[in-house]
Amino acid sequence: MAGEVENPGKTFPTALMASVGMTSLGYLLPLMAATGAVDAPPEQWGNGFFADAAGMIAGDWLKYWIEVGAVLSSIGLYSATLSSAAFQLLGMADLGLLPRVFALRAPIFNRPWVSIVVTSLITLGMSFFSFNNIVTAANFLYSLGMLLEFATFIWLRIKRPEMSRPYRVPLRLPGIVVLCLVPSGFLVFVMAIAGWKAYAISAIFTAAGLGIYYLMKFCKARGFLKFGTVDGEGLMYERHQESANVGV
């Protein structure tokens, strides 16, 4: 997605610093206020207790305000995740890993509408699971994906160090390895404490991903589906050139 951002060398660090700071304060301040002002037993600290704690401290108005904020926060998080997943499908279509229909963009907003629809349908199907199973499975799959991204990040720095990048992390290889090992430890811990349902759901999705990969290879070899960019190879070349110019 860095190719979609103007001046990512300046925008990415600023956005990351701001988001990490706001996120940390968003967790720490309510936690410190609730634990310091409410004398509640540990078993009450479940889903939704922050809103109850706010009601105990300041009244129902703050409780309802926090609930509204939680809803809006969830909508924002879903929109960001949906956009990320849709652009990943778009990139896979540009690389010929998925049919080129996934690269179709809406004429008004220039967004990959087919990828957005497919991602939304998968999300709708997951909504039939219980909340705890959704959270656990999502964390497990997210951890798998991040471990794969970290491994790819390090592999590309080793194999293709001079590759043009819209945004380049300003660290050498040892620093990158240390940078990736710290969150990887937390990710492995999250995966280790997940229950058997998370393992089952993750195994199903992983098997489905492998099946789709070989199905796409079969369809490409037999010519059952159209692959490549929507406007031909020229569009892919133009996007590559744009990303290269941004990286410079």
C-alpha positions in Angstrom: 0.0 0.0 0.0 3.0 2.3 0.2 2.7 3.0 -3.5 -0.7 4.6 -2.9 0.7 7.1 -0.4 2.3 10.4 -1.3 5.7 10.9 0.2 5.7 7.6 2.2 9.2 8.3 3.6 7.8 11.2 5.6 4.1 10.1 6.0 4.7 6.6 7.3 7.0 7.5 10.3 4.7 10.4 11.2 1.6 8.2 11.0 3.2 5.3 12.9 4.4 7.6 15.8 1.0 9.3 16.1 -1.0 6.0 16.0 1.3 4.2 18.5 1.1 7.2 20.9 -2.6 7.6 20.6 -3.2 3.8 20.9 -1.0 3.5 24.0 -2.7 6.4 25.7 -6.1 5.0 24.7 -5.3 1.8 26.6 -3.3 3.1 29.5 -5.4 6.1 30.6 -8.8 4.2 30.9 -7.0 1.3 32.6 -5.3 3.5 35.2 -8.6 5.4 35.8 -10.7 2.3 36.2 -8.3 0.4 38.4 -7.7 3.4 40.6 -11.3 4.5 41.0 -13.3 1.2 41.0 -12.9 -1.5 43.6 -14.1 -4.5 41.5 -13.1 -8.1 41.9 -11.0 -9.6 39.0 -13.9 -11.8 37.8 -15.9 -8.6 36.8 -13.1 -7.5 34.4 -14.7 -9.0 31.3 -16.0 -7.8 27.9 -17.7 -4.4 28.3 -16.6 -3.7 31.9 -14.9 -0.4 31.0 -18.3 1.0 30.2 -19.7 -0.3 33.5 -16.7 1.2 35.3 -17.4 4.6 33.6 -21.0 4.4 34.8 -19.8 3.8 38.4 -17.4 6.7 38.2 -19.3 9.4 36.4 -22.8 8.2 35.7 -24.7 6.7 32.8 -23.8 9.5 30.4 -20.2 8.5 30.4 -21.1 4.8 30.1 -23.2 5.4 27.0 -20.6 7.7 25.6 -17.9 5.0 25.9 -20.3 2.5 24.3 -20.8 4.8 21.3 -17.1 5.3 21.1 -16.5 1.6 21.1 -18.9 1.2 18.2 -17.3 3.9 16.2 -13.8 2.5 16.9 -14.9 -0.9 15.7 -16.3 0.6 12.5 -13.0 2.4 11.9 -10.9 -0.7 12.6 -13.1 -2.8 10.3 -12.8 -0.2 7.5 -9.0 -0.1 7.9 -8.8 -3.9 7.9 -11.2 -4.2 4.9 -9.1 -1.7 2.9 -5.9 -3.5 3.7 -7.3 -6.9 2.7 -8.9 -5.5 -0.5 -5.7 -3.9 -1.6 -3.8 -7.2 -0.9 -6.2 -9.0 -3.3 -5.7 -6.2 -5.8 -1.9 -6.6 -5.6 -2.3 -10.4 -6.1 -4.4 -9.8 -9.1 -1.8 -7.4 -10.6 0.8 -10.1 -10.0 -1.3 -12.7 -11.7 -1.9 -14.8 -8.6 -5.7 -14.1 -8.7 -8.0 -13.5 -11.7 -7.9 -10.0 -13.0 -11.5 -9.4 -11.9 -10.1 -8.7 -8.5 -8.2 -5.7 -9.9 -11.3 -4.0 -11.1 -11.7 -0.5 -9.6 -14.9 1.5 -9.0 -15.2 4.4 -11.6 -16.0 7.0 -8.9 -13.7 6.2 -5.9 -11.1 4.2 -7.8 -11.2 1.4 -5.2 -11.1 -2.4 -5.9 -14.8 -3.0 -5.5 -14.7 -6.7 -6.3 -12.0 -7.3 -3.7 -14.0 -5.3 -1.2 -17.2 -7.4 -1.9 -15.4 -10.7 -1.6 -13.7 -9.6 1.7 -17.0 -8.4 3.1 -18.7 -11.8 2.3 -16.0 -13.7 4.1 -16.4 -11.3 7.1 -20.2 -11.9 7.0 -19.6 -15.7 7.1 -17.3 -15.3 10.1 -20.0 -13.3 11.9 -22.0 -16.5 12.6 -19.3 -17.6 15.1 -19.3 -16.6 18.7 -17.5 -13.4 19.7 -14.8 -15.2 21.6 -14.1 -17.7 18.8 -13.9 -14.8 16.3 -11.4 -12.9 18.4 -9.3 -16.0 19.1 -9.3 -17.1 15.5 -8.6 -13.6 14.2 -5.6 -13.2 16.6 -4.3 -16.6 15.5 -4.6 -15.9 11.8 -3.2 -12.4 12.3 -0.2 -13.8 14.1 0.4 -16.3 11.3 0.2 -13.6 8.7 2.5 -11.3 10.6 5.1 -14.0 11.1 5.0 -14.6 7.4 5.4 -10.9 6.7 8.4 -10.7 9.0 10.0 -13.7 7.4 9.4 -12.2 3.9 10.7 -8.8 5.1 14.0 -10.3 6.2 14.2 -12.6 3.2 13.8 -9.7 0.7 16.4 -7.7 2.5 18.9 -10.6 2.2 18.0 -11.6 -1.4 17.1 -8.3 -3.0 18.7 -5.5 -0.9 18.8 -3.0 -3.8 15.2 -3.4 -4.8 13.3 -0.2 -5.1 11.0 0.4 -2.2 8.3 3.1 -1.7 9.3 3.2 2.0 12.5 1.6 3.3 12.9 0.9 7.0 16.2 2.7 7.9 17.9 -0.2 9.6 20.6 -2.7 8.5 20.0 -6.5 8.5 20.9 -7.2 12.2 18.7 -4.4 13.4 15.8 -5.7 11.2 16.2 -9.2 12.7 16.1 -7.8 16.2 13.1 -5.6 15.3 11.2 -8.6 14.0 12.1 -11.0 16.8 10.6 -8.8 19.6 7.0 -8.8 18.2 7.4 -12.4 16.9 7.8 -13.6 20.5 4.5 -12.0 21.5 2.8 -13.4 18.4 4.0 -17.0 19.2 2.8 -16.5 22.8 -0.7 -15.5 21.5 -0.8 -18.5 19.2 0.3 -20.8 22.0 -2.5 -19.9 24.4 -5.3 -20.1 21.7 -7.8 -22.9 22.1 -8.5 -25.9 19.9 -11.3 -24.0 18.1 -8.8 -21.4 17.0 -6.5 -24.1 15.7 -9.4 -25.8 13.8 -10.6 -22.5 12.2 -7.1 -21.5 11.3 -6.3 -24.9 9.8 -9.5 -24.7 7.7 -8.6 -21.2 6.4 -4.9 -22.3 5.8 -6.0 -25.4 3.8 -8.5 -23.2 1.9 -5.7 -20.8 1.0 -3.5 -23.6 -0.3 -6.4 -25.1 -2.2 -7.1 -21.8 -3.9 -3.5 -21.3 -4.8 -3.3 -24.6 -6.7 -6.8 -24.0 -8.1 -5.6 -20.7 -9.6 -2.5 -22.4 -11.1 -4.8 -25.0 -12.7 -7.2 -22.4 -14.0 -4.3 -20.3 -15.4 -2.8 -23.4 -17.2 -6.2 -24.4 -18.7 -7.2 -20.8 -19.5 -10.5 -21.0 -17.5 -10.0 -17.5 -16.0 -8.4 -14.3 -17.2 -5.2 -13.3 -15.3 -3.1 -10.2 -15.5 -4.0 -6.5 -15.0 -7.3 -5.2 -16.3 -5.6 -2.8 -18.7 -2.8 -5.1 -19.8 0.8 -5.2 -18.9 1.1 -1.4 -19.5 -0.8 -0.6 -16.3 1.4 -2.9 -14.3 4.5 -1.3 -15.7 3.2 2.2 -15.0 2.4 1.3 -11.3 5.9 -0.2 -11.0 7.4 3.0 -12.3 5.3 5.1 -10.0 6.3 3.1 -7.0 10.0 3.2 -8.1 9.8 7.0 -8.4 8.2 7.3 -5.0 11.0 5.2 -3.5 13.7 7.4 -5.1 
